[in-house]
Amino acid sequence: MQDSTEAFLQQAVRHAVDTNAPLKIVGGNSKSFLGRESGGLLLSTLEHQGIVNYHPSELIITARTGTLLADIEQTLAEQGQMLAFEPPHFSDKATLGGAVACGLSGPRRPFTGSARDFVLGCKLINGKAEVVSFGGEVMKNVAGYDVSRLMAGAMGTLGVLLEVSLKVLPLPVLELTTCFELNPSDTISKMTMLAAQSLPVSGLSYNGRILYVRLSGAEKAVKAAIGKIGGDAAMADRRFWKYLNEQRLDFFQGDTNLWRIVVPPATAELDLSGVWLYDWGGGQRWLKSEEPPRRVFSVAENAQGHAVLFKGKDRSGDVFQPLNGKLQELNRNIKQAFDPAGIFNPNRMYRDW
């Protein structure tokens, strides 16, 4: 039998399709700053809550998308498990749907996987007001495209997410952090060296002066790794990783444009002015800068990466790395297939869709 909130959401989408009225889809609204401004009638999934299935022994959880992330994480922690991609909250109203739609992953991402990697299946309302399901509670989906993973990072432009199934992982027995005081020119090589070794690394972040190295896993392995790499554990603030992920560090304060630049981890320092913070072992770089967007996008592209204006004073222009050629065509075709009338979060990612 269809859940009452699911029926309401489907009816709202059907009405929007019939009247050609765009919808602005939100959950807890904790990441409303991300992306371009989107117009349309507000459609909230926040009331669509609840864990549908949870199989601790199979490392799988399925929940409705309005379910609070905090509730999911508490349920998992009670069974000694976690969302290994460490989705940031930014608010106590953060939901599962928002975490998947924004596709953000925390410091553990290079070592365990991204949000997209943990999505096993989903249920959604498409642009024809149909309730459809993709994937499932399985480890592999080999029938054509892994459609459910397209939802990770789609910013709600492909449909109204109703349920998501995720793979989860056991909590580490022990987690320790050690620190190294380094100059920027030595940091990239140090992080590359640490990531290449057989160490239980679960975080590599550099704030411009100190390299933080987090190790997670079995007690014996973590202590052995600390003994091998050294560093100064006394310099480590136990709140650092939480504050980094939730952007509570001093670095993230202020009204300067905040850029998120993703490049191959070993990439040399980028020729952009501003203040930097490195995460993901150098693969994710935060930049506070007033450089023109066109220049930031160009530098990121030349470094075989991409940039996002994560928090900006002007969100009317390009926020995500501009698409060209076949990539642009592919994205347009996917959008057209899921949302032929263009009613879902129009212009949230790009100007014309």
N, C-alpha and C positions, 0 to 999 in steps of 0.2 A: 504494500500500500504506500502511496506517495506521502511523504512528510508534508505537513501543512505549510511550513515555510518554503519548502521546495515548490509546492503548488503555487504559492503566492508569487515567488520569483519568476516562475515560468509564465504565469498570467501577465506579469508586468512586462516581460520581454515580448510576449505575443502582442500586447497592446502597442508597445513601442514599434514593432515591425509593421503592424497594420497602419499606424499613424505616421510612420517615418520620423519618429521622435528619438533623438540620440539619448543614450543613458550614460550617466557618470557612475560607475560601479565603485563602491567603497566597502571596506570592512571596518577595521578599527580606526582607519584614517591616520595611522601612525607614520605613514610614509607619503603623505599627500604632497610633500615638498619635491618629491622625485618625479622627473619627467616634465613635460609641457603642461600648461593649463588645459584642462579638458572641460568642455561644456556639457550640457544635457541634464535631464531629470535625474535626481539623485536616487540610486538604487542600492540599498545597504544589505549586505549579507550577514551583518553582525548577529542577528537573531537566529541564524541557521547554525546552531551549535550542537556539539555532542560527539563523543567518540563512538564510532559505529562498530569497529572491530579492533581488538588488540590481542596479538598473539606473541607474548614475550618469548616463548620458546622458538618462534619462527622469525623473530626480529622484524615484525611488520606491525604497523599501526594504520588504521583508516579512520579519518575524522571528517566531520563537516567543516566547511571552510570558515565559518564564523567562530569556530572554537578558538579560545584564547591560547596563544603560544605558551603562556605561563602554565595553563592547566595541562596542556599536553606534556610539557617538560616535567611537571611535578609527577604526573602519572608514570612517565617513563623512569624517573629517578627512583620512584618507590620500588621498581623492579630492577634497579641497577643498570638502567639503559639511558640513552640520550639521542638527541638529533645531532648527528656528528658534523653536520655542515654549519653548526652554530649560527642560526639565523639571528641577526640583530633585531631587537624589539623597538627601540626608540620611544616606547610608550607602554603603559600597562594594558592598553587596549589592543596591542598587536595580535593579529589573528593568523591562523594557518594559511588562509587564502592569500592574505597580503604577503606573507613570507614567500610563498611559491610564485605569486604573480610578479613580485619584484625581483625574485631570483638572487637575492643577496646571500653571501656566505661569509662566515667569519674566518678567524686566523687559521683554523684547522683545515681549510679548504684544499691547499696543495698536497696535503698528506693523507686525507681520507676521501676527498671528493667534494664536488659542488652541490648546491641544492638540486640542480637538474639530475645529477647522478643518483640521487636517492628517491626520485619520484618513480613509483612503480605503476601507478594507474590514476585515473581521475574520472569524475563524472561532471558534466557541464551542460549548460543550456547554450546552444549555438544560435547563430543569427537567423535561423528559421523557427526559433522557439521550440526546438526539439531537445529533449533530454537525452544525451548520448554518453556512452562510457567508452573509455579506452584503457588498454592495459588491464591491470588487475593486481591481486595480491600475489604476484609471482616475481621471481628474480629476473626473468628474461621475457622480452616481448619481441618475437622474431617475425611477426606477420607484418611486413611492410615497414613503414616509418614508425618510430616510437613516438606516436602522436602525443601521449600524455606529457612527455618531457618538453614539448613545444610550449607548454603553458608556463614553464619556469622562465621568468623574465619577460613575458608577453605583456605585462602591465594591464591585464584585463581587456586587451584589444581583440581577443579571439573568442570570448564568451564569458558567461557567468559561471565561475567554478563553484561546484556544489560539494564535492567530496574529493579528497586526495588520499591515496595510499602511499606510505613512505617506508623505506627500509630504515631501521634504526640499528644502533651499535651499542655494545656494552660500555659502561662508564669505565675509564681507566682506574686501576687499583691505586696508582700513585701519580701525582702530577707535581713537577718541580720546575722552577725557573732559575736560570743563571744569566748573568749579564757580562757584557764586554764593553768597555769604553773605547770607541773607535772613531776615526775621522771618516767622512763619507766615501773617500776614494778607496779605503780598505774594506768597507762594509760589504759591497757586492761580492767580492771574492770570498770573504769569510762566510757569508750566507750560502754561496754556491758550494763551498767546500763542506759545510755542515749538512746541507741537504743531500749531498752525494754519498754520504757515509751511511752505513747500516746502523742508524741511531733512531730511537723512538721519538723523533722530533714531531711536535704538534703545533709549533708556532715559531716564526722568525719575524721579528719586527724591529725597526730601527727608527728612533725619534729624532735623528740628527746628531745625537751624541752617544746614546747608549743602544747597543744591540741586545734585545731581549730574546732568549732562547728558551722555549718551553718544551719539556720532555714529558711524555705520558705513556703509561703502560704498566706492565708488571713491576713490582717493587725492585726486584733484583736488576732488571734491565735498565730501569731509570737511574738507579744509584750507580750502576756501572758506567752509564753514559756520562753522568755528571763527573765522575772520577776521571773519565777519559778526556773530556773537552775542557774541564776546568771552568774558569770564569768566576764571577763574584756573586754568589747567591744572596748575599746580604744586601746587594743593591736593588734586588727585585721587590717591587711593591706587589703584594698579593692581589691587589685590585686592578693591576695594569691591564690584563687581558679583557676583563669585563668592561673596563672604562674605554679601552680601545674599540671593542666591538660595538659598544653603545654610544660611541663618540662623545664621551664625557671628559676626555683628556683636554688639557688647556689648548692643545693644538687646534681642536675643532671649534673653539669658541670664536666669536667675532662675526662680522658680516662680509668678509672678503669672499669672493667666489671660491667654492671648494670643488676641485676636480678629482675625479677618480680615473686613473690611467692604468690600464692593464697591458703589460708588455711581457715578453719572455724574461724570466727572472734574472738572467745574467746580463741583461741590457745595461750598458754604461749609463752614467748620469745623463739625463735629458736636458737639452739646451732650452730650458724654460725658466724664467725668473719667478721667484716666490719661495715659499717655505715648504719643505717636503717632510713626509713621513712614509716610511716603507712598511709594507706588510706582505704576507705570502712569500717570504724569502726574496723579496724584490719584484715579485710578479704583479702586485697591486701597489700603486703609488698614489698617495694622496698629496695634492698640491693646492696650497692657498695662493692664489695669484690673480692679478688683474690683466693677464695676457689676453689678447683678443681670441675669442673662441676659434676662429678660423685657423689661427696659428697653432693652438693647442691640438686641434684635430689633425692638422698636417704633421706635426712632430710625432704624435702618437702613431699615425699611419706609417710614417717613414721608419718607425721603430718596430714595425710588424705587430702593432697593438691597436688599441682603440681607447677613446676617452669619453667620459660622461660628465656633463656639468651637474654634479651631484646636488649641490645647493648653490643657487645663483640668484642674483638680484633681478635679472631679466630672463624670464623663461619663455619669451615669445619667439625666439629664434631656435636654432638647432641646439638641442640638449644632448642627444645621443649622437655618436659618431655617424656622419652622413653615409648613406649607402649608395653604391654605384653599380652599374652594369648588371650582371647576372644575379648578384646578391640582392640588389634592389628588386629585380623582377621576381625572384623567388619569394621574398617577403611579401610583396604585393599579392602574389598568387595565393599564398597561404591565408592572408587576410581576407581575400575575396572568397575563398572556399569556406571559411568559418563564419564570416560576417558580410554577406553579399550586400546588405543595405547600409553598411557602415555605421551601425548604431552604437557599437561598444566603445566607450572611452575615445571618441574621435579626437584626433590630433594629440593624444597623450604622448605618443612616441615621435611621430613625425607630422609635418604640417598637413598632409593630405590623407592621412589614415590613422 
